[in-house]
Amino acid sequence: MIQLVGPINTGIATGGDGSATSNQDSSVVISGVIVAIAVRPNFSYLSTSMDVSIKTKGTSAPELEILSISSLGGEGWYHVRPQAVDGQGGDIADLYAVGVPVYDIINVKLEAANDDDTADVWFLVDG
């Protein structure tokens, strides 16, 4: 069953224009396969871009980066397709899995932003 989880808001970025940061954890464990992520930047006055990274906290299993976006300039959906690997952990050329299985708290981090920027993030989760 597909469900939409969120939004998770990053909180208000602080630290100076161009280098402000903020981050927020999901309030619950997200369980299932994340197949898509929607990101909506909430820019403060004169802001035009920010960096957003999304990863598991590593509370249930080792930490896992799910998505990293540099210079995000507008809202959009991102379909998560990790590189498929063989039995020895080597990449399989031109083959990608559908979604990222998770069972953990998710952290959304905002960087290279301006003061007062935030971002809202939703997860489309199968399972």
N, C-alpha and C positions, 0 to 999 in steps of 0.2 A: 504494500500500500504506500503510495506517494503522499508525503506530507510536507507542508511548508513550515519551517521553523524560523522564528525571528519576528521582528527585527532585533538584532543586537546592535546597540548604538555604542560607538567607540568612546563616548565621553568627549568633553571639550579639550581640544589640543592646547597645550601651553608650551612655552619655551622660546618664543621669538619667531617672527615671520620667516618662513622658509626652513625652519628647523624645529617647529613645534611637534610634539608627540602626544599620544594618548593611547590607551588600550583598555579593553573590557573582555571579561570572560562570559561565556554563556552561563545562565543561571542553573542549568541542568546538563546532565550528560546527554550528548547527542549520539544516538545509536542507529546505525544503518549505513547505507551507501550514499554519500553525497554525490549527486549527479550534476548539480548546477548551483551556482551561487550568484545572487543578485547583490550589486553594490551601488548605493546611492550616496555620493558625496554631498555634504551640506557645507558649502563654502561660505566663509565669512567675507566681509567686504574686501574686494580686490583679489581674492584667492582664485587661482585657476587650475591648480593641480595638487596632488598629494600621492604618497605611496601608501599602499594598503597590503598588509600581510596577514594571512589566516593560517593558523596551525593548531594542532591539538596541544594540550597542556602537558601530556606525558604522565597523567595520573594513573591510567589503567594499562598503558603500554608505552613504549618509547615515543617521544615527541615526533610528530609528523607534520611537515609543511604541506599544506593543501593548495594554497594559491598565493602568489605574490604578484602585485601589480605596481609597476613603476609609472609615475607621472599620470595617474588617473585624472582625466579631465571631465568626465561625465558619467552618468549612470549607465549600467548595463548588466546583462547576464553573462556569466562565464561558465561554460560547460567543462567540467573537470574530466580530463582524459590523461591519466598517468601512463608513462611508458611501460609497456609489458616487458617482463623479464623471464628468462629461462630458468631451469632448475638450479643453475649455479649462480643466479643473480645477475647474469649478463643481459644487457638490453637486446630485445628482439627488434631488428630494424623495421621501421614503418608499421609497428603494431602497438596500439594503445588500448588500455582497458577502459571500460565505461564506469566512471565514478571512482570514489575513494571510500573504502569501508572504514568506519570509525566507531569507536565506543569510548568517548572521552568528553571532557570539557573542551570547548573550542575557544581560542583567544583570537580576537580581532585587534590588530595594531595599526595605528595611523602614524606615519612619519613624513618628514619633509613637507609638513603642512604649515599653514599660517595659524597664529593664535585665533582661537574660537572656532576653528574648523571642526567638524565631526563627520562621521559616516555611519550609515545604516546598512546592515548586512542581513540577508535572508538566505536560508539553505533549503534547497529542494532535496529531500531525503527519501530514499526508497528503502522500505523495510520497516 
